[in-house]
């Protein structure tokens, strides 16, 4: 049994920068043309109200932006097709989302090589002709500004490429070629939209990643390049075990991931020109593999709660990769649960991690307490709300939390609980025999199994909450003002039965 004692005085204050709603990740943009994708995104927005969305493949061939044609004299010309781009951008804006643009990957007809990544074959080589790349970037941004207005599009952050420090995402992980790409691209962005914010280098963690950040900042400083923010990624997976198609990891502690991000923050601040500049974690999750079963679990939800509580100390945003399981990096998902990155499984089954974001993104008030298992806020009206979690990496103990607040009288304690017993659609699917195709009844049951347990009680201070293994609990505590009506007796049947 684990215990946590929380005592909050009338003047208690705690630092808590809650940036969890700023951005969420998606697979490649072309997937937004699918109805299932749109349904999952609408559900995620209804629950968690994200402000931006970031994904790969803006310039990949399935978006069909870059085209060529030949005139009567046999000369080839570049032309641009924005049909799919408009559909995708329209759908995002209609849901209250602004794009966090990632400029990549390379159109095949513009690429200098043939190296691709993923099932959908995104080209990851530099442009054969830099002028063609620059012209495409300018034309795309100019089109967006005409369609949606310069004031609107200037509010969309713009990131150059994705994880160029990994050979799989940038040919040979060639730092100098990436720096050149950033130079010509960032200047092009500002020429079209001077107020659009541009940044990079969008590196993933690992050996040498912090040096990449330092070298990138040095390059931007020495060449007086546009730079409005710094981006990087954060994943917790360490040692890797492969079983069939699936990947399993030991996860590093939340503190280790935080310390890695803090070091990047310190590198940025070590440059006088960039001290205090925003850092955006444009991808984060537990595992970096889209076929890792942890993503479907309550353990994942508890890990993410720990990260959401602390990453705002060092980052202006941290974009969970991804909102849904319409995702095809390793092929089209074949089963409802397959370890996909998403917070919503295909066929609109909500996974536990979705509720972690729903709980955090809807918090309101001033933070009065924060520790490694809880965040508590006081609202303007004097009521309280908070999120508690019980991360069980190696133990199975329940967590009892005793909370003392500066209140008097009876309060209504309302809780929403997500744990392995009451909100675990993965277990239900397993108990069904892990069917590849769900019947209508099975699907209806799994959707219901993905809902939190809602409970209430009347309490005084102090009070206690008990959290099971890998539970994430949202609570509100509000003063009770009973509104009675003559003749209605809540207790009548309890007393007379």
C-alpha positions in Angstrom: 0.0 0.0 0.0 1.3 3.4 -1.0 0.3 6.6 0.8 0.4 10.3 -0.3 -0.5 13.1 2.1 -1.4 16.5 0.7 -2.1 19.4 2.9 -3.1 22.7 1.2 -3.1 25.9 3.2 -5.2 29.0 2.3 -2.3 30.7 0.6 -0.7 27.7 -1.1 0.6 28.1 -4.6 2.5 25.8 -6.9 4.2 26.3 -10.3 2.3 24.5 -13.1 2.4 25.5 -16.8 -0.3 23.4 -18.4 0.5 23.4 -22.2 -1.0 20.0 -23.0 -3.7 21.5 -25.2 -1.4 23.4 -27.5 -0.8 20.8 -30.2 -1.5 17.1 -31.0 0.1 14.9 -33.6 -1.3 13.1 -36.6 0.0 10.7 -39.2 0.6 12.0 -42.6 -1.7 14.7 -43.8 -3.2 12.7 -46.6 -4.9 10.5 -44.0 -7.2 13.4 -43.2 -9.1 12.5 -46.5 -10.5 9.4 -44.7 -13.8 9.6 -42.9 -12.6 7.4 -40.0 -9.8 9.9 -39.4 -12.2 12.8 -39.3 -14.5 11.0 -36.9 -11.6 10.3 -34.5 -10.3 13.8 -34.7 -13.8 15.2 -34.0 -14.0 13.0 -30.9 -10.6 14.0 -29.7 -11.5 17.6 -30.1 -14.8 17.1 -28.2 -12.9 15.7 -25.3 -9.6 17.6 -25.2 -9.9 20.8 -27.3 -6.5 20.9 -28.9 -5.4 24.1 -30.5 -2.9 22.9 -33.2 -2.2 19.8 -35.2 1.1 18.6 -36.7 1.8 15.7 -39.1 4.1 14.5 -41.8 3.8 14.4 -45.5 2.6 17.9 -46.5 4.6 17.7 -49.7 4.5 14.0 -50.2 3.1 12.7 -53.4 -0.3 11.6 -52.0 -1.1 15.2 -51.3 -0.4 15.9 -55.0 0.8 19.5 -54.5 3.9 19.4 -56.7 3.2 18.6 -60.4 5.0 19.2 -63.7 3.8 19.7 -67.2 5.4 20.0 -70.6 4.6 22.8 -73.0 4.4 22.6 -76.8 8.1 23.2 -77.1 8.9 20.3 -74.8 9.9 22.5 -71.9 8.9 21.3 -68.4 7.2 23.6 -66.0 6.4 23.3 -62.3 2.7 23.6 -61.4 0.9 23.2 -58.1 -2.3 21.4 -57.1 -3.9 22.5 -53.8 -7.1 20.5 -54.0 -6.2 18.0 -51.2 -4.4 20.7 -49.2 -7.6 22.8 -49.1 -9.7 19.8 -48.0 -7.3 19.0 -45.2 -6.9 22.6 -44.0 -10.6 23.2 -44.2 -11.3 20.2 -42.0 -8.8 21.2 -39.4 -10.0 24.8 -39.1 -13.7 23.7 -38.9 -12.7 21.7 -35.8 -11.0 24.6 -34.2 -7.5 23.4 -35.0 -4.7 25.5 -36.6 -1.9 23.6 -38.4 1.5 23.4 -36.9 3.1 23.0 -40.4 5.9 20.5 -40.9 7.6 21.2 -44.2 8.4 17.8 -45.7 8.8 15.3 -47.2 10.3 15.7 -50.7 8.1 15.2 -53.8 9.6 12.3 -55.8 9.9 14.5 -58.9 11.9 17.0 -57.0 14.1 14.6 -55.0 17.8 14.1 -55.4 17.5 10.4 -54.4 15.2 7.5 -54.0 15.4 6.8 -50.3 12.0 6.6 -48.7 10.5 5.9 -45.3 7.4 4.1 -44.2 4.8 2.0 -45.9 3.6 5.1 -47.7 7.1 5.8 -49.1 7.8 9.4 -48.0 11.0 10.6 -49.8 13.6 11.8 -47.4 16.3 13.1 -49.7 17.3 16.7 -50.3 15.9 18.6 -53.3 17.7 18.1 -56.6 17.1 21.7 -57.3 16.9 24.1 -54.3 15.1 26.7 -56.3 12.3 24.3 -57.0 11.9 23.5 -53.3 11.9 27.2 -52.4 9.4 28.1 -55.1 7.1 25.3 -53.9 7.3 26.4 -50.3 6.6 30.0 -51.3 3.7 29.0 -53.6 2.1 26.9 -50.9 2.3 29.5 -48.2 1.0 32.2 -50.6 -1.9 30.0 -51.5 -2.8 29.4 -47.9 -2.6 33.1 -47.2 -4.9 33.9 -50.0 -7.4 31.3 -49.0 -7.5 31.8 -45.2 -6.0 35.3 -44.8 -2.5 36.4 -44.0 -3.4 37.2 -40.4 -4.7 33.7 -39.9 -2.0 31.8 -41.6 0.7 33.9 -39.9 -0.4 32.3 -36.7 0.5 28.8 -37.9 3.9 27.7 -36.6 6.1 26.3 -39.3 8.8 23.6 -38.7 11.4 22.6 -41.3 11.5 18.8 -41.8 11.3 15.9 -39.3 14.1 14.2 -37.3 17.0 15.0 -39.7 19.4 13.5 -37.1 18.1 10.0 -38.0 19.2 8.4 -41.3 15.8 7.0 -41.8 14.3 10.5 -42.0 17.1 12.4 -43.8 19.6 10.8 -46.2 22.7 9.9 -44.3 21.5 12.1 -41.4 23.7 14.8 -43.1 23.8 17.7 -40.7 25.3 20.2 -43.2 22.7 19.4 -45.8 19.9 19.9 -43.3 21.3 23.2 -42.1 21.4 24.3 -45.8 17.7 23.2 -46.2 16.8 25.1 -43.1 18.6 28.2 -44.3 16.9 28.4 -47.7 13.5 27.4 -46.3 13.3 29.7 -43.3 14.2 32.7 -45.5 11.6 31.6 -48.0 8.9 31.5 -45.3 9.7 35.0 -44.1 9.7 36.4 -47.7 6.1 35.3 -48.1 4.8 35.7 -44.6 7.1 37.9 -42.4 5.0 37.2 -39.3 4.9 33.5 -39.7 7.0 31.8 -37.0 9.5 29.3 -38.2 11.8 26.9 -36.4 13.6 23.6 -36.2 15.6 21.3 -36.1 12.9 18.7 -35.1 15.5 16.3 -33.8 14.8 13.0 -32.0 16.7 12.0 -28.9 19.6 9.7 -28.8 23.4 10.0 -29.0 24.5 13.3 -30.3 21.1 14.9 -30.3 21.9 17.7 -27.9 24.9 18.5 -30.0 22.6 18.8 -33.0 20.7 21.5 -31.2 23.8 23.4 -30.2 25.1 23.2 -33.8 21.8 24.3 -35.2 21.6 27.3 -33.0 25.2 28.2 -33.8 24.5 28.0 -37.5 21.4 30.2 -37.2 23.2 32.8 -35.1 26.3 32.9 -37.3 24.2 33.2 -40.5 21.6 35.5 -39.0 18.8 33.2 -40.1 15.1 33.5 -39.1 14.5 31.4 -35.9 11.4 31.9 -33.7 11.4 28.6 -31.8 13.3 25.4 -31.3 11.8 22.0 -31.8 12.7 18.5 -30.7 11.0 15.1 -29.8 10.8 13.0 -26.7 10.2 9.3 -26.4 10.6 7.1 -23.3 11.4 3.7 -24.8 14.8 2.2 -24.0 15.8 -1.4 -24.5 13.9 -3.1 -27.3 12.4 -6.6 -27.5 10.8 -7.7 -30.8 8.1 -10.4 -30.8 6.6 -11.0 -34.2 5.6 -7.6 -35.6 5.5 -6.0 -32.2 8.0 -4.0 -30.2 8.3 -3.9 -26.4 10.4 -1.6 -24.3 11.6 -0.8 -20.8 10.5 2.8 -20.2 12.7 5.3 -18.6 11.3 7.2 -15.6 9.4 10.4 -16.2 12.2 12.3 -14.5 14.8 11.0 -17.0 12.7 12.2 -19.9 12.2 15.6 -18.2 15.9 15.9 -17.5 16.7 15.3 -21.2 14.2 18.1 -22.2 15.6 20.4 -19.5 19.1 20.0 -20.9 17.9 21.1 -24.3 16.2 24.1 -22.6 19.6 24.9 -21.0 21.4 24.7 -24.3 18.9 27.1 -25.9 19.3 29.5 -22.9 23.1 29.3 -23.1 22.9 31.4 -26.3 22.3 35.1 -25.4 20.4 35.6 -28.7 18.0 32.8 -27.9 17.7 32.9 -24.1 14.0 32.3 -23.2 13.1 31.3 -26.8 10.2 28.9 -27.0 10.9 25.2 -27.2 8.3 23.0 -28.7 8.3 19.2 -28.3 6.6 18.5 -31.5 6.4 14.7 -30.8 6.3 12.8 -27.6 5.1 9.4 -26.3 6.2 6.4 -24.4 7.3 4.2 -27.3 8.5 5.5 -30.7 7.1 2.4 -32.5 3.5 2.3 -33.9 3.3 -1.4 -33.0 4.0 -1.2 -29.3 1.2 -2.6 -27.1 2.0 -0.1 -24.3 0.1 2.6 -26.2 -3.2 0.7 -25.7 -2.8 0.4 -21.9 -3.6 2.2 -18.7 0.1 2.2 -17.9 0.6 4.5 -20.9 -2.1 6.9 -19.5 -0.3 7.1 -16.2 3.1 7.7 -17.8 1.6 10.5 -19.9 0.0 12.1 -16.8 3.4 12.4 -15.2 4.8 14.0 -18.3 1.9 16.5 -18.7 2.5 17.6 -15.1 6.1 18.6 -15.7 6.9 19.3 -19.3 5.4 22.8 -19.2 8.3 23.8 -16.9 10.7 23.7 -19.9 8.5 23.6 -23.1 5.9 25.9 -24.7 4.2 22.8 -26.0 4.4 19.0 -26.2 2.5 17.3 -29.0 1.4 13.7 -28.3 2.0 11.4 -31.2 -0.8 10.8 -32.2 -4.5 11.5 -31.6 -5.8 8.5 -33.5 -5.0 5.1 -34.9 -5.7 5.9 -38.6 -2.0 5.6 -39.2 0.0 3.7 -41.7 3.8 4.0 -41.1 4.1 0.2 -40.8 1.1 -0.5 -43.0 -2.7 -0.4 -42.5 -3.6 -1.5 -39.0 -5.2 -5.0 -39.1 -6.8 -5.2 -35.6 -8.7 -2.8 -33.3 -5.8 -3.0 -30.8 -2.3 -3.3 -32.3 -0.1 -0.9 -30.2 -0.9 2.1 -32.4 0.2 5.5 -31.3 -3.3 6.9 -31.2 -5.4 7.8 -28.2 -8.5 6.6 -30.0 -8.5 3.1 -31.5 -10.1 2.5 -34.9 -13.9 2.3 -34.8 -13.9 5.1 -32.2 -12.9 3.1 -29.1 -11.4 5.5 -26.6 -8.1 4.4 -25.1 -7.1 5.4 -21.5 -4.6 8.0 -22.6 -7.3 10.1 -24.3 -8.8 10.6 -20.8 -5.5 11.8 -19.4 -5.5 14.6 -22.0 -9.2 15.3 -21.4 -8.6 15.7 -17.7 -5.5 18.0 -18.1 -6.8 20.0 -21.0 -10.0 21.0 -19.1 -8.3 22.0 -15.9 -9.2 25.6 -14.8 -7.9 27.7 -11.9 -4.7 28.4 -10.1 -2.4 25.6 -9.1 -2.1 25.1 -5.4 -0.3 21.8 -5.3 1.9 19.7 -7.6 4.0 16.6 -7.1 5.0 13.5 -9.0 1.5 12.0 -8.6 -0.9 14.9 -8.5 -1.9 18.4 -9.7 -4.6 20.4 -7.8 -6.1 23.7 -8.7 -8.3 26.2 -7.0 -11.0 27.7 -9.2 -12.2 31.3 -9.1 -15.3 30.3 -7.2 -13.4 28.7 -4.4 -14.0 25.1 -5.6 -11.2 22.7 -6.4 -10.3 20.2 -9.1 -7.3 18.1 -9.8 -5.8 15.0 -11.5 -4.1 12.2 -9.6 -2.3 9.2 -11.0 -0.7 6.0 -9.7 2.1 4.9 -12.0 3.0 1.3 -11.3 6.2 0.5 -13.3 7.3 -2.4 -11.1 4.8 -2.6 -8.2 1.1 -3.3 -8.1 0.2 -1.3 -5.0 -2.9 0.8 -4.7 -2.2 4.5 -3.8 -4.2 6.1 -1.0 -4.2 9.9 -1.2 -5.2 11.9 1.9 -6.1 15.5 1.0 -6.6 18.3 3.4 -8.0 21.6 2.1 -8.9 24.9 3.7 -12.6 24.4 3.5 -15.5 24.0 5.9 -18.7 22.1 5.7 -20.0 19.6 3.3 -18.6 19.4 -0.3 -19.5 17.3 -3.3 -16.6 15.2 -4.4 -17.1 14.0 -8.0 -14.5 11.6 -9.5 -13.9 10.2 -12.9 -11.6 7.1 -12.7 -9.7 5.5 -15.5 -7.9 2.3 -14.3 -7.3 -1.3 -15.3 -10.6 -2.4 -13.7 -13.1 0.2 -14.8 -11.8 1.8 -18.0 -9.8 -0.8 -19.9 -11.2 -1.6 -23.3 -7.9 -3.5 -24.1 -8.7 -6.1 -21.4 -12.2 -6.5 -22.6 -11.0 -7.1 -26.2 -8.5 -9.6 -24.9 -11.2 -11.4 -22.9 -13.3 -11.5 -26.1 -10.6 -13.5 -27.7 -8.9 -10.6 -29.5 -11.1 -10.7 -32.5 -9.7 -9.1 -35.6 -13.1 -8.0 -36.8 -15.7 -6.8 -34.3 -19.4 -7.5 -34.3 -21.8 -4.6 -33.7 -22.4 -5.8 -30.1 -18.6 -6.2 -29.4 -17.9 -2.8 -30.7 -20.7 -1.2 -28.6 -19.4 -3.0 -25.5 -15.8 -1.8 -26.2 -16.9 1.7 -26.7 -18.7 1.6 -23.3 -15.7 -0.1 -21.7 -13.6 3.0 -22.7 -15.6 5.3 -20.5 -14.4 6.5 -17.0 -16.2 5.3 -13.8 -18.1 8.3 -12.5 -18.7 8.5 -8.7 -19.7 11.1 -6.1 -19.9 11.4 -2.4 -20.4 14.1 0.2 -17.2 14.8 2.2 -15.6 17.1 4.6 -11.9 18.0 4.7 -9.7 16.0 5.0 -10.9 13.2 2.6 -9.2 10.3 0.9 -9.0 8.9 -2.6 -7.8 5.4 -3.5 -6.2 4.8 -6.8 -5.7 1.3 -8.3 -2.9 0.2 -10.5 -2.1 2.8 -13.2 -5.2 4.8 -12.4 -5.7 8.3 -13.6 -8.4 10.1 -11.6 -10.0 13.6 -12.2 -11.8 15.1 -9.3 -13.9 18.2 -8.5 -14.7 19.4 -5.0 -17.6 21.9 -4.8 -19.6 23.3 -1.9 -23.1 21.7 -1.7 -26.0 24.1 -2.0 -29.1 21.8 -1.7 -32.1 22.9 -3.8 -35.1 21.2 -2.3 -38.7 20.9 -3.4 -41.5 20.1 -0.9 -42.5 16.5 -1.0 -39.4 15.1 -2.8 -37.6 12.8 -0.4 -34.3 11.4 -1.6 -34.1 8.9 1.3 -37.7 7.8 1.4 -37.3 4.4 -0.3 -34.0 3.7 1.4 -35.8 4.2 4.8 -39.1 2.5 4.0 -37.9 -0.5 1.9 
